Amino acid sequence: MARARGAIGARFRLHGRDPEQGLDCVGLAGWALEIGSLPTGYGLRGGTRESVEERLRAAELGAVAELRGGDLVLAAAGPGQWHLAIAVPGGWVHADAGLRCVVERPGAAPWPVVSIWRRE
């Protein structure tokens, strides 16, 4: 959670992997959870739930049923659009493409939560 919150204010950049240069939701998740190998070459839309979850398992994350702070959330942000966010007490930290930066958003997730992931 602390690393995710430390990225708040970083600019949004598709395929961004470093808060100094910019982050997208995959980059934020990788940076906050210290995941070494992250996918590249993806668009803002596309892919399947199964392909995204396969990559999360490959990053040594495991699916869990109960949400707690620091968990990675896979959400359905729109048709064919998957989004990753980090749960924090009372809200979410995520790379917001619309606001063009990493933000902490209070309250419940604004998107349907598809699955919850945690480092095994």
Biopython code that builds the backbone (N, CA, C, O; Angstrom):
import numpy as np
from Bio.PDB.StructureBuilder import StructureBuilder

atoms = [
    (1, "MET", "N", (0.822, -1.191, 0.000)),
    (1, "MET", "CA", (0.000, 0.000, 0.000)),
    (1, "MET", "C", (0.865, 1.254, 0.000)),
    (1, "MET", "O", (0.558, 2.224, -0.693)),
    (2, "ALA", "N", (1.932, 1.236, 0.766)),
    (2, "ALA", "CA", (2.776, 2.420, 0.855)),
    (2, "ALA", "C", (3.401, 2.751, -0.496)),
    (2, "ALA", "O", (3.467, 3.919, -0.879)),
    (3, "ARG", "N", (3.857, 1.733, -1.218)),
    (3, "ARG", "CA", (4.441, 1.984, -2.545)),
    (3, "ARG", "C", (3.381, 2.510, -3.502)),
    (3, "ARG", "O", (3.653, 3.429, -4.275)),
    (4, "ALA", "N", (2.181, 1.949, -3.465)),
    (4, "ALA", "CA", (1.109, 2.432, -4.337)),
    (4, "ALA", "C", (0.804, 3.894, -4.018)),
    (4, "ALA", "O", (0.699, 4.722, -4.923)),
    (5, "ARG", "N", (0.666, 4.204, -2.750)),
    (5, "ARG", "CA", (0.389, 5.590, -2.367)),
    (5, "ARG", "C", (1.558, 6.512, -2.705)),
    (5, "ARG", "O", (1.362, 7.695, -2.980)),
    (6, "GLY", "N", (2.759, 5.973, -2.684)),
    (6, "GLY", "CA", (3.932, 6.769, -3.057)),
    (6, "GLY", "C", (3.937, 7.183, -4.519)),
    (6, "GLY", "O", (4.652, 8.110, -4.902)),
    (7, "ALA", "N", (3.145, 6.504, -5.335)),
    (7, "ALA", "CA", (3.075, 6.834, -6.759)),
    (7, "ALA", "C", (1.968, 7.839, -7.069)),
    (7, "ALA", "O", (1.845, 8.278, -8.213)),
    (8, "ILE", "N", (1.168, 8.209, -6.082)),
    (8, "ILE", "CA", (0.085, 9.168, -6.321)),
    (8, "ILE", "C", (0.675, 10.455, -6.882)),
    (8, "ILE", "O", (1.648, 11.000, -6.361)),
    (9, "GLY", "N", (0.059, 10.917, -7.949)),
    (9, "GLY", "CA", (0.530, 12.121, -8.630)),
    (9, "GLY", "C", (1.392, 11.836, -9.845)),
    (9, "GLY", "O", (1.584, 12.713, -10.686)),
    (10, "ALA", "N", (1.921, 10.606, -9.951)),
    (10, "ALA", "CA", (2.705, 10.260, -11.145)),
    (10, "ALA", "C", (1.802, 10.381, -12.365)),
    (10, "ALA", "O", (0.618, 10.050, -12.297)),
    (11, "ARG", "N", (2.349, 10.848, -13.468)),
    (11, "ARG", "CA", (1.514, 11.019, -14.655)),
    (11, "ARG", "C", (1.150, 9.663, -15.248)),
    (11, "ARG", "O", (1.865, 8.679, -15.060)),
    (12, "PHE", "N", (0.036, 9.624, -15.962)),
    (12, "PHE", "CA", (-0.376, 8.413, -16.664)),
    (12, "PHE", "C", (0.410, 8.330, -17.965)),
    (12, "PHE", "O", (0.526, 9.307, -18.704)),
    (13, "ARG", "N", (0.950, 7.140, -18.231)),
    (13, "ARG", "CA", (1.622, 6.884, -19.503)),
    (13, "ARG", "C", (1.398, 5.428, -19.846)),
    (13, "ARG", "O", (1.777, 4.542, -19.080)),
    (14, "LEU", "N", (0.782, 5.169, -21.002)),
    (14, "LEU", "CA", (0.560, 3.802, -21.450)),
    (14, "LEU", "C", (1.897, 3.072, -21.517)),
    (14, "LEU", "O", (2.854, 3.576, -22.104)),
    (15, "HIS", "N", (1.961, 1.900, -20.923)),
    (15, "HIS", "CA", (3.159, 1.060, -20.809)),
    (15, "HIS", "C", (4.203, 1.650, -19.868)),
    (15, "HIS", "O", (5.339, 1.177, -19.836)),
    (16, "GLY", "N", (3.832, 2.681, -19.097)),
    (16, "GLY", "CA", (4.765, 3.290, -18.151)),
    (16, "GLY", "C", (5.078, 2.343, -17.005)),
    (16, "GLY", "O", (4.197, 1.649, -16.498)),
    (17, "ARG", "N", (6.333, 2.323, -16.607)),
    (17, "ARG", "CA", (6.787, 1.384, -15.577)),
    (17, "ARG", "C", (7.499, 2.041, -14.407)),
    (17, "ARG", "O", (7.925, 1.348, -13.483)),
    (18, "ASP", "N", (7.635, 3.347, -14.424)),
    (18, "ASP", "CA", (8.389, 4.059, -13.404)),
    (18, "ASP", "C", (7.626, 5.338, -13.040)),
    (18, "ASP", "O", (7.231, 6.089, -13.932)),
    (19, "PRO", "N", (7.413, 5.595, -11.752)),
    (19, "PRO", "CA", (6.673, 6.801, -11.367)),
    (19, "PRO", "C", (7.293, 8.095, -11.895)),
    (19, "PRO", "O", (6.580, 9.066, -12.147)),
    (20, "GLU", "N", (8.601, 8.113, -12.063)),
    (20, "GLU", "CA", (9.261, 9.320, -12.576)),
    (20, "GLU", "C", (8.911, 9.576, -14.046)),
    (20, "GLU", "O", (8.833, 10.728, -14.475)),
    (21, "GLN", "N", (8.703, 8.514, -14.807)),
    (21, "GLN", "CA", (8.421, 8.636, -16.236)),
    (21, "GLN", "C", (6.934, 8.517, -16.555)),
    (21, "GLN", "O", (6.491, 8.945, -17.622)),
    (22, "GLY", "N", (6.174, 7.948, -15.652)),
    (22, "GLY", "CA", (4.743, 7.743, -15.841)),
    (22, "GLY", "C", (4.380, 6.277, -15.693)),
    (22, "GLY", "O", (5.208, 5.395, -15.918)),
    (23, "LEU", "N", (3.126, 6.024, -15.311)),
    (23, "LEU", "CA", (2.641, 4.666, -15.060)),
    (23, "LEU", "C", (1.270, 4.481, -15.693)),
    (23, "LEU", "O", (0.475, 5.417, -15.776)),
    (24, "ASP", "N", (1.011, 3.263, -16.135)),
    (24, "ASP", "CA", (-0.360, 2.856, -16.416)),
    (24, "ASP", "C", (-0.751, 1.892, -15.306)),
    (24, "ASP", "O", (0.017, 1.704, -14.362)),
    (25, "CYS", "N", (-1.929, 1.274, -15.395)),
    (25, "CYS", "CA", (-2.365, 0.425, -14.278)),
    (25, "CYS", "C", (-1.480, -0.808, -14.113)),
    (25, "CYS", "O", (-1.268, -1.275, -12.994)),
    (26, "VAL", "N", (-0.966, -1.332, -15.215)),
    (26, "VAL", "CA", (-0.063, -2.486, -15.128)),
    (26, "VAL", "C", (1.259, -2.058, -14.493)),
    (26, "VAL", "O", (1.802, -2.753, -13.635)),
    (27, "GLY", "N", (1.762, -0.920, -14.920)),
    (27, "GLY", "CA", (3.001, -0.397, -14.349)),
    (27, "GLY", "C", (2.869, -0.077, -12.872)),
    (27, "GLY", "O", (3.783, -0.347, -12.093)),
    (28, "LEU", "N", (1.737, 0.497, -12.479)),
    (28, "LEU", "CA", (1.503, 0.781, -11.062)),
    (28, "LEU", "C", (1.482, -0.508, -10.260)),
    (28, "LEU", "O", (2.117, -0.597, -9.208)),
    (29, "ALA", "N", (0.760, -1.507, -10.747)),
    (29, "ALA", "CA", (0.683, -2.791, -10.046)),
    (29, "ALA", "C", (2.074, -3.405, -9.923)),
    (29, "ALA", "O", (2.455, -3.873, -8.850)),
    (30, "GLY", "N", (2.823, -3.404, -11.005)),
    (30, "GLY", "CA", (4.167, -3.973, -10.987)),
    (30, "GLY", "C", (5.099, -3.237, -10.053)),
    (30, "GLY", "O", (5.872, -3.856, -9.322)),
    (31, "TRP", "N", (5.030, -1.914, -10.072)),
    (31, "TRP", "CA", (5.903, -1.119, -9.225)),
    (31, "TRP", "C", (5.520, -1.279, -7.754)),
    (31, "TRP", "O", (6.386, -1.479, -6.902)),
    (32, "ALA", "N", (4.222, -1.192, -7.458)),
    (32, "ALA", "CA", (3.765, -1.268, -6.068)),
    (32, "ALA", "C", (4.013, -2.640, -5.461)),
    (32, "ALA", "O", (4.373, -2.746, -4.288)),
    (33, "LEU", "N", (3.822, -3.698, -6.256)),
    (33, "LEU", "CA", (3.973, -5.061, -5.747)),
    (33, "LEU", "C", (5.346, -5.651, -6.043)),
    (33, "LEU", "O", (5.620, -6.808, -5.723)),
    (34, "GLU", "N", (6.208, -4.840, -6.658)),
    (34, "GLU", "CA", (7.571, -5.255, -6.997)),
    (34, "GLU", "C", (7.593, -6.531, -7.838)),
    (34, "GLU", "O", (8.282, -7.502, -7.526)),
    (35, "ILE", "N", (6.807, -6.488, -8.921)),
    (35, "ILE", "CA", (6.754, -7.593, -9.877)),
    (35, "ILE", "C", (7.767, -7.291, -10.971)),
    (35, "ILE", "O", (7.705, -6.238, -11.606)),
    (36, "GLY", "N", (8.689, -8.200, -11.189)),
    (36, "GLY", "CA", (9.760, -7.957, -12.146)),
    (36, "GLY", "C", (9.350, -8.044, -13.602)),
    (36, "GLY", "O", (9.761, -7.204, -14.404)),
    (37, "SER", "N", (8.569, -9.015, -13.960)),
    (37, "SER", "CA", (8.234, -9.252, -15.361)),
    (37, "SER", "C", (6.789, -8.822, -15.620)),
    (37, "SER", "O", (5.848, -9.409, -15.085)),
    (38, "LEU", "N", (6.633, -7.801, -16.437)),
    (38, "LEU", "CA", (5.307, -7.284, -16.746)),
    (38, "LEU", "C", (5.032, -7.389, -18.241)),
    (38, "LEU", "O", (5.955, -7.302, -19.050)),
    (39, "PRO", "N", (3.777, -7.574, -18.606)),
    (39, "PRO", "CA", (3.452, -7.637, -20.032)),
    (39, "PRO", "C", (3.655, -6.286, -20.716)),
    (39, "PRO", "O", (3.576, -5.238, -20.076)),
    (40, "THR", "N", (3.912, -6.323, -21.994)),
    (40, "THR", "CA", (4.049, -5.115, -22.806)),
    (40, "THR", "C", (3.249, -5.311, -24.087)),
    (40, "THR", "O", (2.744, -6.401, -24.356)),
    (41, "GLY", "N", (3.142, -4.269, -24.855)),
    (41, "GLY", "CA", (2.530, -4.368, -26.168)),
    (41, "GLY", "C", (1.016, -4.474, -26.181)),
    (41, "GLY", "O", (0.443, -4.857, -27.201)),
    (42, "TYR", "N", (0.362, -4.150, -25.098)),
    (42, "TYR", "CA", (-1.095, -4.242, -25.030)),
    (42, "TYR", "C", (-1.699, -2.861, -25.284)),
    (42, "TYR", "O", (-1.021, -1.840, -25.165)),
    (43, "GLY", "N", (-2.978, -2.849, -25.633)),
    (43, "GLY", "CA", (-3.711, -1.601, -25.809)),
    (43, "GLY", "C", (-4.579, -1.330, -24.601)),
    (43, "GLY", "O", (-4.616, -2.123, -23.660)),
    (44, "LEU", "N", (-5.274, -0.213, -24.630)),
    (44, "LEU", "CA", (-6.178, 0.106, -23.522)),
    (44, "LEU", "C", (-7.351, -0.858, -23.462)),
    (44, "LEU", "O", (-7.957, -1.041, -22.406)),
    (45, "ARG", "N", (-7.671, -1.474, -24.588)),
    (45, "ARG", "CA", (-8.757, -2.451, -24.636)),
    (45, "ARG", "C", (-8.243, -3.722, -25.284)),
    (45, "ARG", "O", (-7.328, -3.699, -26.107)),
    (46, "GLY", "N", (-8.856, -4.833, -24.893)),
    (46, "GLY", "CA", (-8.501, -6.097, -25.522)),
    (46, "GLY", "C", (-8.055, -7.133, -24.511)),
    (46, "GLY", "O", (-7.836, -6.839, -23.336)),
    (47, "GLY", "N", (-7.930, -8.340, -25.000)),
    (47, "GLY", "CA", (-7.559, -9.443, -24.132)),
    (47, "GLY", "C", (-8.779, -10.011, -23.436)),
    (47, "GLY", "O", (-9.871, -9.444, -23.474)),
    (48, "THR", "N", (-8.562, -11.130, -22.810)),
    (48, "THR", "CA", (-9.635, -11.806, -22.087)),
    (48, "THR", "C", (-9.313, -11.831, -20.605)),
    (48, "THR", "O", (-8.166, -11.640, -20.201)),
    (49, "ARG", "N", (-10.323, -12.065, -19.811)),
    (49, "ARG", "CA", (-10.109, -12.217, -18.374)),
    (49, "ARG", "C", (-9.102, -13.331, -18.127)),
    (49, "ARG", "O", (-8.199, -13.192, -17.303)),
    (50, "GLU", "N", (-9.262, -14.416, -18.835)),
    (50, "GLU", "CA", (-8.371, -15.565, -18.641)),
    (50, "GLU", "C", (-6.921, -15.203, -18.942)),
    (50, "GLU", "O", (-6.021, -15.614, -18.209)),
    (51, "SER", "N", (-6.678, -14.437, -20.014)),
    (51, "SER", "CA", (-5.298, -14.093, -20.364)),
    (51, "SER", "C", (-4.691, -13.149, -19.323)),
    (51, "SER", "O", (-3.509, -13.262, -18.999)),
    (52, "VAL", "N", (-5.487, -12.228, -18.805)),
    (52, "VAL", "CA", (-4.989, -11.320, -17.772)),
    (52, "VAL", "C", (-4.686, -12.109, -16.498)),
    (52, "VAL", "O", (-3.627, -11.930, -15.896)),
    (53, "GLU", "N", (-5.600, -12.972, -16.090)),
    (53, "GLU", "CA", (-5.392, -13.748, -14.866)),
    (53, "GLU", "C", (-4.216, -14.712, -15.003)),
    (53, "GLU", "O", (-3.517, -14.979, -14.026)),
    (54, "GLU", "N", (-3.998, -15.229, -16.194)),
    (54, "GLU", "CA", (-2.836, -16.101, -16.428)),
    (54, "GLU", "C", (-1.548, -15.320, -16.179)),
    (54, "GLU", "O", (-0.606, -15.853, -15.592)),
    (55, "ARG", "N", (-1.499, -14.078, -16.614)),
    (55, "ARG", "CA", (-0.314, -13.239, -16.389)),
    (55, "ARG", "C", (-0.134, -12.917, -14.905)),
    (55, "ARG", "O", (0.994, -12.836, -14.419)),
    (56, "LEU", "N", (-1.237, -12.735, -14.190)),
    (56, "LEU", "CA", (-1.133, -12.477, -12.751)),
    (56, "LEU", "C", (-0.586, -13.702, -12.024)),
    (56, "LEU", "O", (0.242, -13.572, -11.123)),
    (57, "ARG", "N", (-1.043, -14.880, -12.409)),
    (57, "ARG", "CA", (-0.502, -16.112, -11.807)),
    (57, "ARG", "C", (0.990, -16.259, -12.140)),
    (57, "ARG", "O", (1.778, -16.672, -11.289)),
    (58, "ALA", "N", (1.372, -15.922, -13.368)),
    (58, "ALA", "CA", (2.780, -16.005, -13.775)),
    (58, "ALA", "C", (3.643, -15.042, -12.962)),
    (58, "ALA", "O", (4.840, -15.271, -12.789)),
    (59, "ALA", "N", (3.038, -13.970, -12.465)),
    (59, "ALA", "CA", (3.749, -13.003, -11.621)),
    (59, "ALA", "C", (3.748, -13.423, -10.150)),
    (59, "ALA", "O", (4.079, -12.630, -9.269)),
    (60, "GLU", "N", (3.373, -14.680, -9.896)),
    (60, "GLU", "CA", (3.359, -15.276, -8.554)),
    (60, "GLU", "C", (2.353, -14.618, -7.626)),
    (60, "GLU", "O", (2.600, -14.464, -6.429)),
    (61, "LEU", "N", (1.213, -14.229, -8.191)),
    (61, "LEU", "CA", (0.090, -13.755, -7.396)),
    (61, "LEU", "C", (-0.952, -14.858, -7.360)),
    (61, "LEU", "O", (-1.092, -15.626, -8.312)),
    (62, "GLY", "N", (-1.673, -14.931, -6.269)),
    (62, "GLY", "CA", (-2.721, -15.934, -6.141)),
    (62, "GLY", "C", (-4.074, -15.272, -5.950)),
    (62, "GLY", "O", (-4.180, -14.237, -5.292)),
    (63, "ALA", "N", (-5.103, -15.871, -6.525)),
    (63, "ALA", "CA", (-6.460, -15.351, -6.368)),
    (63, "ALA", "C", (-6.946, -15.623, -4.956)),
    (63, "ALA", "O", (-6.713, -16.698, -4.403)),
    (64, "VAL", "N", (-7.623, -14.640, -4.376)),
    (64, "VAL", "CA", (-8.177, -14.762, -3.028)),
    (64, "VAL", "C", (-9.633, -14.310, -3.049)),
    (64, "VAL", "O", (-10.069, -13.621, -3.971)),
    (65, "ALA", "N", (-10.375, -14.707, -2.026)),
    (65, "ALA", "CA", (-11.802, -14.387, -1.981)),
    (65, "ALA", "C", (-12.096, -13.104, -1.216)),
    (65, "ALA", "O", (-13.023, -12.376, -1.569)),
    (66, "GLU", "N", (-11.330, -12.819, -0.186)),
    (66, "GLU", "CA", (-11.602, -11.671, 0.686)),
    (66, "GLU", "C", (-10.606, -10.554, 0.419)),
    (66, "GLU", "O", (-9.398, -10.789, 0.383)),
    (67, "LEU", "N", (-11.099, -9.362, 0.234)),
    (67, "LEU", "CA", (-10.279, -8.193, -0.054)),
    (67, "LEU", "C", (-9.672, -7.614, 1.219)),
    (67, "LEU", "O", (-10.343, -7.496, 2.245)),
    (68, "ARG", "N", (-8.383, -7.254, 1.135)),
    (68, "ARG", "CA", (-7.730, -6.524, 2.222)),
    (68, "ARG", "C", (-6.775, -5.499, 1.605)),
    (68, "ARG", "O", (-6.448, -5.572, 0.420)),
    (69, "GLY", "N", (-6.345, -4.566, 2.409)),
    (69, "GLY", "CA", (-5.446, -3.531, 1.933)),
    (69, "GLY", "C", (-4.189, -4.120, 1.325)),
    (69, "GLY", "O", (-3.613, -5.069, 1.858)),
    (70, "GLY", "N", (-3.773, -3.558, 0.220)),
    (70, "GLY", "CA", (-2.584, -4.023, -0.484)),
    (70, "GLY", "C", (-2.878, -5.036, -1.564)),
    (70, "GLY", "O", (-1.991, -5.364, -2.352)),
    (71, "ASP", "N", (-4.100, -5.544, -1.626)),
    (71, "ASP", "CA", (-4.463, -6.510, -2.673)),
    (71, "ASP", "C", (-4.567, -5.819, -4.025)),
    (71, "ASP", "O", (-4.855, -4.625, -4.119)),
    (72, "LEU", "N", (-4.331, -6.588, -5.044)),
    (72, "LEU", "CA", (-4.482, -6.139, -6.424)),
    (72, "LEU", "C", (-5.861, -6.567, -6.900)),
    (72, "LEU", "O", (-6.247, -7.725, -6.746)),
    (73, "VAL", "N", (-6.592, -5.640, -7.473)),
    (73, "VAL", "CA", (-7.941, -5.909, -7.948)),
    (73, "VAL", "C", (-7.955, -5.852, -9.466)),
    (73, "VAL", "O", (-7.459, -4.901, -10.070)),
    (74, "LEU", "N", (-8.527, -6.879, -10.073)),
    (74, "LEU", "CA", (-8.788, -6.872, -11.504)),
    (74, "LEU", "C", (-10.242, -6.484, -11.678)),
    (74, "LEU", "O", (-11.135, -7.130, -11.130)),
    (75, "ALA", "N", (-10.479, -5.431, -12.438)),
    (75, "ALA", "CA", (-11.834, -4.919, -12.626)),
    (75, "ALA", "C", (-12.161, -4.826, -14.116)),
    (75, "ALA", "O", (-11.273, -4.721, -14.962)),
    (76, "ALA", "N", (-13.447, -4.867, -14.406)),
    (76, "ALA", "CA", (-13.937, -4.692, -15.771)),
    (76, "ALA", "C", (-14.330, -3.227, -15.919)),
    (76, "ALA", "O", (-15.425, -2.832, -15.518)),
    (77, "ALA", "N", (-13.436, -2.416, -16.498)),
    (77, "ALA", "CA", (-13.672, -0.978, -16.606)),
    (77, "ALA", "C", (-14.622, -0.629, -17.744)),
    (77, "ALA", "O", (-15.177, 0.469, -17.780)),
    (78, "GLY", "N", (-14.806, -1.545, -18.656)),
    (78, "GLY", "CA", (-15.700, -1.333, -19.793)),
    (78, "GLY", "C", (-15.645, -2.548, -20.689)),
    (78, "GLY", "O", (-14.910, -3.490, -20.392)),
    (79, "PRO", "N", (-16.394, -2.561, -21.768)),
    (79, "PRO", "CA", (-16.363, -3.707, -22.678)),
    (79, "PRO", "C", (-14.942, -3.939, -23.216)),
    (79, "PRO", "O", (-14.366, -3.084, -23.889)),
    (80, "GLY", "N", (-14.406, -5.101, -22.903)),
    (80, "GLY", "CA", (-13.059, -5.438, -23.358)),
    (80, "GLY", "C", (-11.959, -4.615, -22.724)),
    (80, "GLY", "O", (-10.832, -4.605, -23.221)),
    (81, "GLN", "N", (-12.259, -3.931, -21.645)),
    (81, "GLN", "CA", (-11.269, -3.085, -20.985)),
    (81, "GLN", "C", (-11.058, -3.555, -19.558)),
    (81, "GLN", "O", (-11.961, -3.467, -18.726)),
    (82, "TRP", "N", (-9.860, -4.057, -19.277)),
    (82, "TRP", "CA", (-9.496, -4.553, -17.956)),
    (82, "TRP", "C", (-8.679, -3.498, -17.244)),
    (82, "TRP", "O", (-7.914, -2.762, -17.867)),
    (83, "HIS", "N", (-8.847, -3.431, -15.937)),
    (83, "HIS", "CA", (-8.145, -2.409, -15.157)),
    (83, "HIS", "C", (-7.642, -3.027, -13.862)),
    (83, "HIS", "O", (-8.310, -3.866, -13.257)),
    (84, "LEU", "N", (-6.457, -2.600, -13.446)),
    (84, "LEU", "CA", (-5.860, -3.044, -12.189)),
    (84, "LEU", "C", (-5.814, -1.876, -11.216)),
    (84, "LEU", "O", (-5.536, -0.742, -11.608)),
    (85, "ALA", "N", (-6.087, -2.156, -9.950)),
    (85, "ALA", "CA", (-6.031, -1.141, -8.893)),
    (85, "ALA", "C", (-5.541, -1.803, -7.611)),
    (85, "ALA", "O", (-5.696, -3.010, -7.426)),
    (86, "ILE", "N", (-4.958, -1.015, -6.743)),
    (86, "ILE", "CA", (-4.472, -1.492, -5.447)),
    (86, "ILE", "C", (-5.469, -1.054, -4.373)),
    (86, "ILE", "O", (-5.797, 0.128, -4.269)),
    (87, "ALA", "N", (-5.948, -2.008, -3.577)),
    (87, "ALA", "CA", (-6.872, -1.689, -2.491)),
    (87, "ALA", "C", (-6.105, -1.044, -1.345)),
    (87, "ALA", "O", (-5.031, -1.506, -0.960)),
    (88, "VAL", "N", (-6.673, 0.030, -0.806)),
    (88, "VAL", "CA", (-6.157, 0.687, 0.397)),
    (88, "VAL", "C", (-7.350, 0.887, 1.330)),
    (88, "VAL", "O", (-8.489, 0.875, 0.863)),
    (89, "PRO", "N", (-7.127, 1.069, 2.625)),
    (89, "PRO", "CA", (-8.264, 1.266, 3.520)),
    (89, "PRO", "C", (-9.145, 2.420, 3.039)),
    (89, "PRO", "O", (-8.687, 3.553, 2.898)),
    (90, "GLY", "N", (-10.394, 2.112, 2.797)),
    (90, "GLY", "CA", (-11.348, 3.126, 2.381)),
    (90, "GLY", "C", (-11.331, 3.502, 0.917)),
    (90, "GLY", "O", (-12.014, 4.445, 0.517)),
    (91, "GLY", "N", (-10.554, 2.778, 0.091)),
    (91, "GLY", "CA", (-10.534, 3.157, -1.316)),
    (91, "GLY", "C", (-9.564, 2.374, -2.170)),
    (91, "GLY", "O", (-9.264, 1.211, -1.901)),
    (92, "TRP", "N", (-9.071, 3.045, -3.223)),
    (92, "TRP", "CA", (-8.267, 2.415, -4.276)),
    (92, "TRP", "C", (-7.205, 3.376, -4.767)),
    (92, "TRP", "O", (-7.437, 4.582, -4.842)),
    (93, "VAL", "N", (-6.053, 2.850, -5.098)),
    (93, "VAL", "CA", (-5.043, 3.627, -5.815)),
    (93, "VAL", "C", (-4.978, 3.021, -7.211)),
    (93, "VAL", "O", (-4.842, 1.808, -7.376)),
    (94, "HIS", "N", (-5.079, 3.899, -8.217)),
    (94, "HIS", "CA", (-5.023, 3.392, -9.590)),
    (94, "HIS", "C", (-4.528, 4.472, -10.535)),
    (94, "HIS", "O", (-4.577, 5.662, -10.223)),
    (95, "ALA", "N", (-4.051, 4.039, -11.693)),
    (95, "ALA", "CA", (-3.612, 4.951, -12.745)),
    (95, "ALA", "C", (-4.844, 5.315, -13.562)),
    (95, "ALA", "O", (-5.395, 4.476, -14.275)),
    (96, "ASP", "N", (-5.265, 6.548, -13.455)),
    (96, "ASP", "CA", (-6.494, 7.017, -14.087)),
    (96, "ASP", "C", (-6.168, 7.654, -15.433)),
    (96, "ASP", "O", (-5.599, 8.744, -15.490)),
    (97, "ALA", "N", (-6.530, 6.971, -16.512)),
    (97, "ALA", "CA", (-6.242, 7.484, -17.853)),
    (97, "ALA", "C", (-6.986, 8.784, -18.118)),
    (97, "ALA", "O", (-6.470, 9.659, -18.814)),
    (98, "GLY", "N", (-8.191, 8.924, -17.574)),
    (98, "GLY", "CA", (-8.974, 10.140, -17.778)),
    (98, "GLY", "C", (-8.373, 11.349, -17.089)),
    (98, "GLY", "O", (-8.334, 12.440, -17.659)),
    (99, "LEU", "N", (-7.906, 11.160, -15.865)),
    (99, "LEU", "CA", (-7.281, 12.248, -15.113)),
    (99, "LEU", "C", (-5.804, 12.407, -15.455)),
    (99, "LEU", "O", (-5.169, 13.393, -15.081)),
    (100, "ARG", "N", (-5.268, 11.417, -16.175)),
    (100, "ARG", "CA", (-3.876, 11.423, -16.648)),
    (100, "ARG", "C", (-2.851, 11.365, -15.522)),
    (100, "ARG", "O", (-1.756, 11.915, -15.642)),
    (101, "CYS", "N", (-3.220, 10.675, -14.394)),
    (101, "CYS", "CA", (-2.253, 10.497, -13.312)),
    (101, "CYS", "C", (-2.722, 9.383, -12.372)),
    (101, "CYS", "O", (-3.844, 8.886, -12.478)),
    (102, "VAL", "N", (-1.836, 9.008, -11.457)),
    (102, "VAL", "CA", (-2.161, 8.024, -10.425)),
    (102, "VAL", "C", (-2.877, 8.763, -9.303)),
    (102, "VAL", "O", (-2.415, 9.801, -8.829)),
    (103, "VAL", "N", (-4.010, 8.212, -8.886)),
    (103, "VAL", "CA", (-4.836, 8.858, -7.866)),
    (103, "VAL", "C", (-5.276, 7.843, -6.813)),
    (103, "VAL", "O", (-5.253, 6.635, -7.050)),
    (104, "GLU", "N", (-5.671, 8.347, -5.659)),
    (104, "GLU", "CA", (-6.362, 7.522, -4.666)),
    (104, "GLU", "C", (-7.822, 7.938, -4.707)),
    (104, "GLU", "O", (-8.156, 9.116, -4.573)),
    (105, "ARG", "N", (-8.673, 6.963, -4.892)),
    (105, "ARG", "CA", (-10.108, 7.213, -5.010)),
    (105, "ARG", "C", (-10.800, 6.602, -3.794)),
    (105, "ARG", "O", (-10.615, 5.415, -3.524)),
    (106, "PRO", "N", (-11.589, 7.379, -3.056)),
    (106, "PRO", "CA", (-12.270, 6.825, -1.885)),
    (106, "PRO", "C", (-13.493, 6.003, -2.266)),
    (106, "PRO", "O", (-14.022, 6.129, -3.370)),
    (107, "GLY", "N", (-13.932, 5.163, -1.340)),
    (107, "GLY", "CA", (-15.175, 4.426, -1.513)),
    (107, "GLY", "C", (-15.016, 3.120, -2.263)),
    (107, "GLY", "O", (-13.913, 2.622, -2.487)),
    (108, "ALA", "N", (-16.159, 2.591, -2.638)),
    (108, "ALA", "CA", (-16.195, 1.315, -3.353)),
    (108, "ALA", "C", (-15.628, 1.484, -4.760)),
    (108, "ALA", "O", (-15.608, 2.586, -5.310)),
    (109, "ALA", "N", (-15.174, 0.382, -5.324)),
    (109, "ALA", "CA", (-14.644, 0.408, -6.690)),
    (109, "ALA", "C", (-15.722, 0.894, -7.649)),
    (109, "ALA", "O", (-16.869, 0.456, -7.556)),
    (110, "PRO", "N", (-15.375, 1.784, -8.562)),
    (110, "PRO", "CA", (-16.358, 2.283, -9.521)),
    (110, "PRO", "C", (-16.594, 1.331, -10.693)),
    (110, "PRO", "O", (-17.384, 1.625, -11.590)),
    (111, "TRP", "N", (-15.907, 0.195, -10.678)),
    (111, "TRP", "CA", (-16.024, -0.791, -11.740)),
    (111, "TRP", "C", (-16.363, -2.132, -11.115)),
    (111, "TRP", "O", (-16.071, -2.352, -9.940)),
    (112, "PRO", "N", (-16.969, -3.026, -11.870)),
    (112, "PRO", "CA", (-17.205, -4.379, -11.332)),
    (112, "PRO", "C", (-15.874, -5.083, -11.059)),
    (112, "PRO", "O", (-15.031, -5.202, -11.948)),
    (113, "VAL", "N", (-15.697, -5.544, -9.828)),
    (113, "VAL", "CA", (-14.489, -6.294, -9.462)),
    (113, "VAL", "C", (-14.641, -7.718, -9.972)),
    (113, "VAL", "O", (-15.620, -8.398, -9.666)),
    (114, "VAL", "N", (-13.669, -8.158, -10.748)),
    (114, "VAL", "CA", (-13.690, -9.483, -11.360)),
    (114, "VAL", "C", (-12.960, -10.490, -10.484)),
    (114, "VAL", "O", (-13.437, -11.607, -10.279)),
    (115, "SER", "N", (-11.793, -10.087, -9.965)),
    (115, "SER", "CA", (-11.026, -10.983, -9.095)),
    (115, "SER", "C", (-10.063, -10.172, -8.250)),
    (115, "SER", "O", (-9.746, -9.022, -8.555)),
    (116, "ILE", "N", (-9.603, -10.812, -7.167)),
    (116, "ILE", "CA", (-8.701, -10.179, -6.197)),
    (116, "ILE", "C", (-7.437, -11.035, -6.122)),
    (116, "ILE", "O", (-7.513, -12.263, -6.086)),
    (117, "TRP", "N", (-6.277, -10.378, -6.099)),
    (117, "TRP", "CA", (-4.996, -11.081, -6.154)),
    (117, "TRP", "C", (-4.070, -10.610, -5.059)),
    (117, "TRP", "O", (-4.094, -9.450, -4.647)),
    (118, "ARG", "N", (-3.244, -11.548, -4.592)),
    (118, "ARG", "CA", (-2.307, -11.252, -3.504)),
    (118, "ARG", "C", (-1.029, -12.047, -3.752)),
    (118, "ARG", "O", (-1.056, -13.138, -4.321)),
    (119, "ARG", "N", (0.087, -11.473, -3.313)),
    (119, "ARG", "CA", (1.368, -12.195, -3.421)),
    (119, "ARG", "C", (1.270, -13.453, -2.574)),
    (119, "ARG", "O", (0.855, -13.401, -1.416)),
    (120, "GLU", "N", (1.655, -14.590, -3.159)),
    (120, "GLU", "CA", (1.559, -15.887, -2.465)),
    (120, "GLU", "C", (2.668, -16.047, -1.472)),
    (120, "GLU", "O", (2.749, -17.073, -0.796)),
]
sb = StructureBuilder()
sb.init_structure("model")
sb.init_model(0)
sb.init_chain("A")
sb.init_seg("    ")
for serial, (resi, resn, name, xyz) in enumerate(atoms, 1):
    if name == "N":
        sb.init_residue(resn, " ", resi, " ")
    sb.init_atom(name, np.array(xyz, "f"), 0.0, 1.0, " ", f" {name:<3s}", serial, name[0])
structure = sb.get_structure()
